[in-house]
Amino acid sequence: MRCVILGGAGFLGRHIGRALANEGALVWSVDRCPPADVRASWLAGEVQADCFDLATWWDKVGGADLVVHLASSTVPATASEDPIGDVQTNLVGTLRLLQDLRRKAARPRLLFASSGGAVYGRPQTVPLSESHPTLPMGAYGATKLAIEHHLRIEEAQHGLPVRILRLSNPYGEWQQPHGVQGVIAVFAHRALHAQPLDVWGDGSVVRDFVYAADVGRAFAAASRHEGEARIFNVGGGAGHSVNDIVATLEQLLGRRVERRVFPARPFDPPVNVLDISRAREELHWTPTVAFEDGVSRAVEWLRTVA
């Protein structure tokens, strides 16, 4: 199987690429970022190109049986700051990609990384199943959901096989700690450098965290799936609070970690955890790395980088 990962040079792309290669796929990375100085051992090749411009990479990779769509130019905060740019880049870009595949009469299976938090909005029940109402509270979730709908339409009208994976909060090696997303990477990096952690409220807010190598395995499983379902929640199977993260870091580092406490934010739901029973039943997938072990691995990787 020839696989192309759009956004393959990123944090999740590396984990998903490695998981697919471990199952025998020929994996190519397409990314705006320049290829690494040393190619990852599991990659067949890398192309620096606009992920949404099929003409710039399709022939170079030799076509594809599987396309993993991780390409995104925004995170929730930046999408809210510039919702028009979010739509123009990510939604319109995906539509261009689908249109170009149609023109080539190419029908690779397409796996899309959606958001298991942003598309649902404020939880009405917990854990959130795939049938939970989708009422995004921000531009990022609205764009992700719009892409999901267009993929559904593409499969119904033009036969493109699609699977959508709604991810919780991935973490692990290769996640950069200097952005506005990825609380475990940010907290671990700051704790390693004896810098205070910013905590909003009393630290009791609970979120769903999934180790990135387990996400890679979920995508590999979705590449083989032959059932009727098209949307799968992919999460850690349990919730962990901000206080849990801090306590885990303190245990790993063997010392107290300083906190800076700010007032609670009214837009933060107290609990957001995904129901992953459909992925267990249909993809035969379940997370295998315990939270404490995953955080430990992330910390050890961060020790090796600046």
KOLKOL-374278 format. One record per residue: x negated, y negated, z negated of N, C-alpha, C in turn. Coordinates in steps of 0.1 Angstrom, whole numbers. Example, Ala and Ser with C-alpha at 12.3 -4.5 7.8 and 13.67 -1.06 7.14 Angstrom:
REM residues 2
TORKOL     n.X     n.Y     n.Z    ca.X    ca.Y    ca.Z     c.X     c.Y     c.Z
TORKOL    -132      57     -78    -123      45     -78    -132      33     -78
TORKOL    -128      22     -71    -137      11     -71    -129       0     -79
END
This chain:
REM residues 306
TORKOL     n.X     n.Y     n.Z    ca.X    ca.Y    ca.Z     c.X     c.Y     c.Z
TORKOL      -8      12       0       0       0       0      -9     -12       0
TORKOL      -6     -22       9     -13     -34      10      -5     -45       3
TORKOL     -11     -51      -8      -4     -60     -16     -11     -74     -16
TORKOL      -3     -84     -15      -8     -98     -15      -2    -105     -27
TORKOL     -11    -111     -36      -6    -118     -47      -7    -133     -45
TORKOL       4    -140     -44       4    -154     -42       2    -161     -56
TORKOL     -10    -167     -58     -14    -172     -71     -22    -162     -78
TORKOL     -29    -154     -70     -37    -143     -75     -49    -146     -83
TORKOL     -54    -159     -82     -66    -163     -89     -63    -167    -103
TORKOL     -50    -168    -107     -46    -173    -120     -46    -162    -130
TORKOL     -42    -166    -142     -42    -157    -154     -34    -145    -152
TORKOL     -21    -146    -148     -13    -134    -146     -17    -127    -133
TORKOL     -21    -134    -123     -25    -128    -110     -36    -118    -112
TORKOL     -45    -121    -121     -56    -111    -123     -51     -99    -130
TORKOL     -43    -100    -140     -38     -88    -147     -29     -80    -138
TORKOL     -20     -86    -130     -12     -79    -121     -20     -72    -110
TORKOL     -30     -79    -104     -38     -74     -94     -46     -61     -99
TORKOL     -51     -62    -111     -58     -51    -116     -49     -39    -118
TORKOL     -36     -41    -123     -27     -30    -125     -23     -24    -112
TORKOL     -21     -32    -102     -17     -26     -89     -29     -18     -83
TORKOL     -41     -24     -84     -53     -17     -79     -55      -4     -86
TORKOL     -52      -3     -99     -54       9    -106     -44      20    -101
TORKOL     -33      16     -95     -24      26     -89     -27      28     -74
TORKOL     -38      23     -69     -42      27     -56     -39      16     -45
TORKOL     -33       5     -49     -30      -5     -39     -42     -13     -34
TORKOL     -42     -17     -22     -52     -26     -16     -48     -40     -19
TORKOL     -54     -47     -28     -49     -60     -34     -57     -72     -28
TORKOL     -50     -81     -23     -56     -94     -18     -50    -105     -27
TORKOL     -58    -115     -29     -54    -127     -36     -53    -139     -27
TORKOL     -42    -146     -27     -41    -159     -20     -38    -169     -30
TORKOL     -46    -180     -29     -45    -190     -40     -51    -203     -34
TORKOL     -46    -215     -39     -51    -228     -36     -65    -229     -41
TORKOL     -68    -223     -53     -81    -224     -59     -92    -217     -51
TORKOL    -104    -222     -50    -114    -214     -43    -117    -201     -49
TORKOL    -121    -191     -41    -124    -178     -46    -135    -179     -57
TORKOL    -135    -170     -66    -145    -169     -76    -159    -166     -70
TORKOL    -169    -170     -77    -183    -167     -73    -185    -152     -71
TORKOL    -180    -145     -81    -181    -130     -81    -167    -125     -80
TORKOL    -164    -117     -69    -150    -112     -67    -147    -102     -77
TORKOL    -135    -102     -83    -130     -92     -92    -131     -78     -85
TORKOL    -135     -69     -93    -138     -55     -87    -126     -49     -81
TORKOL    -114     -53     -86    -102     -46     -81     -96     -53     -68
TORKOL    -102     -64     -63     -97     -71     -52    -103     -66     -39
TORKOL     -95     -64     -29    -100     -61     -15    -105     -74      -9
TORKOL     -99     -86     -12    -104     -98      -7     -96    -110     -12
TORKOL    -101    -122     -10     -95    -134     -15     -94    -144      -3
TORKOL     -83    -152      -3     -81    -162       7     -77    -175       0
TORKOL     -84    -186       3     -81    -199      -2     -71    -205       8
TORKOL     -59    -207       4     -48    -212      13     -36    -217       5
TORKOL     -27    -224      12     -14    -227       7      -6    -215       6
TORKOL      -2    -210      -6       5    -197      -7      18    -197       1
TORKOL      24    -209       3      37    -210      10      36    -211      25
TORKOL      23    -212      30      21    -214      44      16    -200      50
TORKOL      26    -192      54      22    -178      58      12    -178      69
TORKOL      12    -188      78       3    -188      90     -11    -189      85
TORKOL     -14    -194      73     -28    -196      69     -34    -184      63
TORKOL     -26    -174      60     -32    -162      53     -27    -148      58
TORKOL     -16    -148      65     -10    -135      68     -19    -126      76
TORKOL     -25    -131      87     -34    -124      96     -47    -121      89
TORKOL     -51    -130      80     -64    -127      73     -63    -116      64
TORKOL     -52    -113      58     -51    -102      49     -46     -90      55
TORKOL     -42     -91      68     -37     -79      76     -23     -75      73
TORKOL     -15     -86      69      -1     -83      66       1     -77      52
TORKOL      13     -73      49      15     -69      35      27     -59      34
TORKOL      26     -49      26      37     -41      22      44     -46       9
TORKOL      37     -54       1      42     -59     -11      36     -74     -13
TORKOL      45     -83     -16      41     -97     -19      45    -100     -33
TORKOL      36    -104     -42      39    -108     -55      38    -123     -56
TORKOL      50    -129     -59      51    -143     -58      50    -149     -72
TORKOL      37    -154     -75      34    -161     -88      32    -175     -86
TORKOL      32    -180     -73      28    -193     -70      38    -204     -76
TORKOL      32    -213     -83      40    -224     -89      31    -235     -92
TORKOL      35    -247     -89      27    -259     -92      31    -266    -105
TORKOL      40    -261    -112      46    -268    -124      47    -258    -136
TORKOL      48    -264    -148      52    -258    -160      64    -266    -165
TORKOL      71    -261    -175      83    -268    -179      81    -283    -181
TORKOL      70    -287    -188      69    -302    -190      67    -310    -178
TORKOL      58    -305    -169      56    -312    -156      68    -312    -147
TORKOL      75    -301    -147      87    -301    -139      98    -311    -143
TORKOL      99    -313    -156     108    -323    -162     104    -337    -158
TORKOL      90    -339    -158      85    -353    -155      87    -356    -140
TORKOL      87    -346    -131      88    -348    -117      97    -337    -111
TORKOL     110    -337    -113     118    -327    -108     119    -326     -93
TORKOL     118    -338     -87     118    -338     -72     106    -331     -67
TORKOL      94    -334     -72      82    -327     -68      83    -312     -71
TORKOL      89    -308     -82      91    -294     -85      99    -287     -74
TORKOL     110    -293     -70     118    -287     -60     111    -287     -46
TORKOL     105    -298     -43      98    -299     -30      87    -289     -28
TORKOL      80    -287     -39      68    -278     -38      73    -264     -40
TORKOL      80    -260     -50      82    -246     -54      95    -240     -47
TORKOL     106    -248     -47     118    -242     -41     117    -243     -26
TORKOL     113    -255     -20     112    -256      -6     101    -248      -1
TORKOL      90    -247      -8      79    -238      -4      83    -224      -3
TORKOL      91    -219     -13      95    -205     -12     105    -203       0
TORKOL     113    -213       3     122    -212      15     114    -211      28
TORKOL     103    -219      28      94    -219      40      88    -205      41
TORKOL      84    -199      30      78    -186      30      88    -175      35
TORKOL     100    -176      30     110    -167      35     113    -168      49
TORKOL     114    -180      54     117    -183      68     106    -178      77
TORKOL      93    -179      73      82    -174      81      82    -159      81
TORKOL      85    -153      70      86    -138      70      97    -133      80
TORKOL     108    -141      80     119    -137      89     114    -138     103
TORKOL     107    -149     106     103    -151     120      93    -140     125
TORKOL      85    -135     115      76    -124     119      83    -110     118
TORKOL      96    -110     115     103     -97     113      95     -89     103
TORKOL      89     -95      93      82     -88      82      91     -86      70
TORKOL      92     -74      65     100     -71      54      92     -65      42
TORKOL      82     -71      37      75     -65      25      84     -66      13
TORKOL      83     -58       4      89     -59      -9      84     -72     -16
TORKOL      92     -80     -21      88     -93     -28      92     -92     -43
TORKOL      82     -94     -51      84     -94     -66      82    -109     -70
TORKOL      92    -114     -77      91    -128     -81      90    -130     -96
TORKOL      81    -138    -100      79    -140    -115      88    -152    -119
TORKOL      99    -149    -125     108    -159    -130     106    -161    -145
TORKOL     114    -169    -151     112    -172    -165     124    -167    -174
TORKOL     120    -158    -184     130    -153    -192     135    -162    -203
TORKOL     129    -174    -204     134    -183    -214     141    -194    -207
TORKOL     135    -200    -196     140    -212    -190     153    -210    -182
TORKOL     155    -199    -176     167    -197    -168     179    -195    -177
TORKOL     177    -190    -189     189    -187    -197     194    -199    -205
TORKOL     184    -208    -208     188    -220    -216     190    -216    -231
TORKOL     198    -223    -238     200    -220    -252     207    -207    -254
TORKOL     201    -198    -262     207    -185    -264     221    -185    -270
TORKOL     230    -178    -264     243    -176    -270     244    -163    -279
TORKOL     235    -153    -275     234    -141    -282     219    -137    -282
TORKOL     214    -130    -292     200    -126    -292     200    -111    -296
TORKOL     192    -103    -289     183    -106    -277     191    -109    -265
TORKOL     185    -117    -256     191    -121    -243     190    -110    -233
TORKOL     201    -105    -228     201     -95    -217     201    -102    -204
TORKOL     199     -94    -193     200    -100    -179     214    -106    -176
TORKOL     224    -101    -183     238    -106    -181     241    -119    -189
TORKOL     232    -124    -197     234    -136    -205     236    -147    -195
TORKOL     245    -157    -198     247    -168    -189     234    -176    -186
TORKOL     233    -180    -174     221    -187    -170     224    -202    -169
TORKOL     220    -209    -179     223    -224    -181     211    -231    -184
TORKOL     202    -233    -175     189    -239    -178     190    -253    -184
TORKOL     181    -256    -193     182    -269    -200     171    -278    -194
TORKOL     164    -274    -184     154    -283    -178     152    -280    -164
TORKOL     144    -288    -157     142    -287    -143     135    -274    -139
TORKOL     125    -270    -147     117    -258    -144     126    -246    -143
TORKOL     135    -244    -153     144    -233    -152     154    -234    -141
TORKOL     159    -246    -138     168    -248    -127     162    -244    -114
TORKOL     149    -247    -112     142    -244     -99     140    -229     -99
TORKOL     136    -223    -110     134    -208    -110     147    -201    -106
TORKOL     158    -205    -112     171    -199    -109     175    -201     -95
TORKOL     172    -213     -89     176    -215     -75     168    -206     -66
TORKOL     155    -204     -69     147    -194     -62     153    -180     -63
TORKOL     157    -176     -75     163    -163     -76     175    -162     -67
TORKOL     183    -172     -67     195    -171     -58     192    -170     -43
TORKOL     182    -178     -39     178    -177     -25     172    -163     -22
TORKOL     165    -157     -31     159    -144     -29     171    -134     -27
TORKOL     181    -135     -36     193    -126     -35     199    -128     -22
TORKOL     201    -140     -17     207    -142      -4     199    -137       7
TORKOL     185    -138       6     176    -133      16     177    -118      18
TORKOL     179    -111       6     180     -96       7     194     -93      13
TORKOL     204    -100       9     218     -96      14     219     -99      29
TORKOL     213    -110      33     215    -114      47     205    -109      57
TORKOL     193    -107      52     182    -104      61     173     -92      57
TORKOL     178     -85      46     172     -72      43     158     -73      37
TORKOL     154     -84      31     141     -85      24     143     -78      10
TORKOL     136     -67       7     137     -61      -6     131     -69     -17
TORKOL     139     -72     -27     134     -82     -38     136     -76     -51
TORKOL     127     -79     -60     128     -76     -75     124     -89     -82
TORKOL     132     -93     -92     129    -105    -100     126    -101    -114
TORKOL     114    -105    -119     110    -102    -133     110    -115    -141
TORKOL     119    -115    -150     120    -127    -159     111    -125    -171
TORKOL     100    -132    -172      90    -130    -182      93    -138    -194
TORKOL      89    -133    -205      89    -141    -218      77    -150    -218
TORKOL      68    -148    -228      56    -157    -229      44    -148    -228
TORKOL      38    -147    -217      26    -138    -215      14    -145    -222
TORKOL       5    -137    -227      -7    -142    -233     -18    -131    -231
TORKOL     -30    -135    -232     -41    -125    -231     -54    -131    -225
TORKOL     -63    -122    -221     -75    -127    -215     -72    -135    -202
TORKOL     -81    -145    -199     -80    -153    -187     -70    -165    -188
TORKOL     -63    -165    -199     -53    -176    -201     -61    -188    -206
TORKOL     -61    -199    -199     -69    -211    -203     -62    -218    -214
TORKOL     -70    -223    -224     -65    -228    -236     -63    -244    -236
TORKOL     -65    -250    -224     -65    -264    -224     -53    -271    -217
TORKOL     -43    -262    -214     -31    -267    -207     -20    -271    -217
TORKOL      -8    -272    -212       4    -276    -220      12    -263    -223
TORKOL       8    -252    -218      16    -240    -220       6    -229    -226
TORKOL      12    -219    -233       4    -208    -238       0    -211    -252
TORKOL      10    -210    -262       7    -214    -275      -4    -205    -282
TORKOL      -4    -192    -278     -14    -183    -285     -28    -187    -280
TORKOL     -30    -190    -267     -43    -194    -262     -47    -207    -268
TORKOL     -38    -216    -269     -41    -230    -274     -45    -229    -289
TORKOL     -36    -222    -297     -39    -220    -311     -52    -213    -314
TORKOL     -54    -202    -307     -66    -194    -309     -79    -202    -306
TORKOL     -79    -210    -295     -90    -218    -291     -93    -229    -302
TORKOL     -82    -235    -307     -84    -245    -317     -89    -239    -330
TORKOL     -83    -228    -333     -88    -222    -346    -102    -217    -345
TORKOL    -107    -212    -334    -121    -208    -332    -130    -220    -334
TORKOL    -125    -232    -330    -134    -244    -331    -130    -253    -343
TORKOL    -124    -246    -353    -121    -253    -365    -113    -266    -363
TORKOL    -104    -266    -354     -95    -277    -351     -81    -274    -356
TORKOL     -74    -285    -361     -61    -282    -366     -51    -278    -356
TORKOL     -41    -270    -360     -30    -266    -351     -18    -274    -353
TORKOL     -12    -278    -342       1    -287    -343      13    -278    -344
TORKOL      20    -279    -355      32    -271    -358      44    -280    -359
TORKOL      54    -277    -351      66    -285    -352      76    -279    -361
TORKOL      80    -286    -371      89    -280    -381      82    -271    -391
TORKOL      90    -261    -396      84    -253    -407      77    -240    -401
TORKOL      76    -239    -388      69    -228    -382      77    -215    -381
TORKOL      90    -217    -384      99    -205    -383     105    -202    -370
TORKOL     103    -210    -360     108    -208    -346     102    -195    -341
TORKOL     111    -186    -335     107    -173    -331     107    -173    -316
TORKOL      97    -167    -310      96    -165    -295      92    -151    -292
TORKOL      94    -147    -280      90    -134    -275      77    -135    -267
TORKOL      67    -128    -272      54    -128    -265      50    -114    -260
TORKOL      45    -114    -248      42    -101    -241      27    -102    -236
TORKOL      20     -91    -239       5     -91    -235       4     -90    -220
TORKOL      -5     -97    -214      -5     -98    -200      -8     -85    -192
TORKOL     -16     -77    -198     -18     -64    -192      -5     -56    -191
TORKOL       4     -57    -201      17     -51    -200      25     -57    -189
TORKOL      24     -70    -187      31     -76    -176      26     -70    -163
TORKOL      13     -68    -161       8     -62    -149      14     -48    -147
TORKOL      15     -40    -157      21     -27    -156      36     -28    -152
TORKOL      43     -39    -156      57     -40    -153      58     -43    -138
TORKOL      49     -52    -133      50     -55    -118      46     -42    -110
TORKOL      37     -34    -115      34     -22    -108      46     -13    -108
TORKOL      53     -12    -119      65      -4    -119      76      -9    -110
TORKOL      78     -22    -109      88     -28    -101      84     -26     -86
TORKOL      72     -25     -83      68     -22     -69      73      -8     -64
TORKOL      75       1     -73      80      14     -70      95      16     -72
TORKOL     102       7     -78     116       9     -83     125      11     -71
TORKOL     134      20     -72     143      23     -61     158      23     -66
TORKOL     160      18     -78     174      17     -83     182       5     -78
TORKOL     194       3     -83     202      -8     -79     199     -22     -85
TORKOL     193     -22     -97     191     -35    -103     180     -43     -96
TORKOL     182     -56     -97     173     -65     -90     166     -74    -100
TORKOL     171     -76    -112     166     -85    -122     162     -78    -134
TORKOL     150     -80    -140     145     -73    -151     139     -83    -161
TORKOL     143     -82    -174     136     -90    -184     123     -82    -187
TORKOL     112     -90    -189      99     -84    -193      94     -92    -205
TORKOL      95     -85    -216      90     -92    -229      83     -82    -238
TORKOL      80     -87    -250      73     -79    -259      81     -69    -267
TORKOL      94     -70    -267     103     -61    -274     106     -66    -288
TORKOL     100     -77    -293     103     -82    -306      99     -97    -306
TORKOL     104    -104    -316     100    -118    -317      90    -121    -328
TORKOL      82    -131    -326      72    -135    -336      73    -150    -338
TORKOL      72    -155    -350      73    -169    -353      59    -176    -351
TORKOL      60    -189    -351      47    -197    -351      39    -193    -364
TORKOL      46    -192    -375      39    -188    -387      32    -174    -385
TORKOL      38    -165    -378      32    -152    -375      19    -154    -368
TORKOL      19    -163    -358       7    -165    -349      -4    -170    -358
TORKOL      -1    -180    -367     -11    -186    -375     -16    -176    -385
TORKOL      -8    -168    -391     -12    -158    -401     -21    -147    -394
TORKOL     -17    -143    -382     -25    -134    -374     -39    -139    -372
TORKOL     -40    -152    -367     -53    -158    -365     -61    -159    -378
TORKOL     -55    -162    -389     -62    -163    -401     -68    -150    -405
TORKOL     -60    -139    -403     -65    -126    -407     -76    -122    -398
TORKOL     -76    -125    -385     -86    -122    -375     -99    -129    -378
TORKOL     -98    -142    -382    -109    -151    -384    -115    -150    -398
TORKOL    -106    -145    -407    -111    -143    -421    -112    -156    -429
TORKOL    -104    -166    -424    -103    -179    -431     -90    -186    -429
TORKOL     -88    -196    -437     -76    -204    -435     -77    -213    -423
TORKOL     -66    -215    -416     -66    -224    -404     -57    -236    -407
TORKOL     -63    -248    -405     -56    -260    -408     -44    -263    -399
TORKOL     -34    -268    -404     -22    -272    -396     -19    -287    -397
TORKOL     -14    -292    -387      -8    -306    -387       7    -304    -384
TORKOL      15    -307    -394      30    -305    -393      37    -317    -389
TORKOL      45    -315    -378      54    -326    -373      68    -323    -374
TORKOL      77    -332    -373      92    -329    -375      96    -319    -364
TORKOL     106    -311    -368     111    -301    -358     117    -308    -346
TORKOL     116    -302    -335     122    -308    -322     136    -302    -320
TORKOL     146    -311    -318     159    -306    -317     162    -297    -305
TORKOL     153    -297    -295     156    -289    -283     150    -275    -284
TORKOL     143    -272    -295     137    -259    -296     147    -249    -303
TORKOL     153    -239    -295     161    -229    -301     154    -222    -312
TORKOL     161    -219    -323     154    -212    -334     148    -198    -331
TORKOL     155    -191    -322     151    -178    -318     153    -176    -303
TORKOL     144    -170    -296     145    -166    -282     137    -153    -280
TORKOL     145    -142    -278     139    -129    -277     146    -122    -265
TORKOL     139    -115    -257     145    -108    -245     149     -94    -249
TORKOL     160     -90    -243     164     -76    -243     157     -69    -231
TORKOL     148     -59    -234     141     -53    -223     145     -39    -220
TORKOL     158     -35    -225     162     -22    -223     164     -18    -209
TORKOL     168     -27    -200     169     -24    -186     156     -20    -180
TORKOL     145     -27    -183     132     -24    -178     128     -10    -183
TORKOL     131      -7    -196     127       6    -201     134      17    -194
TORKOL     147      15    -191     155      25    -185     153      27    -170
TORKOL     152      16    -163     151      17    -148     136      16    -143
TORKOL     128       9    -149     114       8    -145     105      18    -152
TORKOL     111      24    -163     103      33    -171      91      26    -177
TORKOL      93      14    -181      82       5    -186      86       1    -200
TORKOL      75       0    -208      77      -5    -221      63     -12    -225
TORKOL      63     -22    -233      50     -28    -237      43     -18    -246
TORKOL      30     -18    -244      22      -8    -252      12     -14    -261
TORKOL       9     -28    -260      -1     -34    -268       6     -42    -279
TORKOL       4     -38    -291      10     -45    -303       5     -59    -304
TORKOL      14     -68    -309      11     -82    -310      -3     -85    -316
TORKOL      -5     -79    -328     -18     -82    -335     -30     -78    -326
TORKOL     -29     -66    -319     -40     -62    -311     -42     -71    -299
TORKOL     -31     -75    -293     -31     -84    -281     -38     -98    -285
TORKOL     -34    -103    -297     -40    -116    -301     -55    -114    -304
TORKOL     -58    -103    -309     -73    -100    -312     -80     -99    -299
TORKOL     -75     -93    -289     -82     -93    -276     -83    -107    -270
TORKOL     -72    -114    -271     -73    -128    -266     -84    -136    -273
TORKOL     -85    -135    -286     -95    -142    -294    -109    -138    -289
TORKOL    -111    -125    -288    -124    -120    -284    -128    -126    -270
TORKOL    -119    -127    -261    -122    -132    -248    -125    -147    -249
TORKOL    -117    -154    -257    -119    -169    -259    -133    -171    -265
TORKOL    -138    -162    -273    -152    -164    -278    -162    -165    -267
TORKOL    -159    -159    -256    -169    -159    -245    -169    -171    -236
TORKOL    -159    -179    -238    -157    -191    -229    -159    -204    -237
TORKOL    -161    -215    -230    -163    -228    -237    -150    -232    -244
END
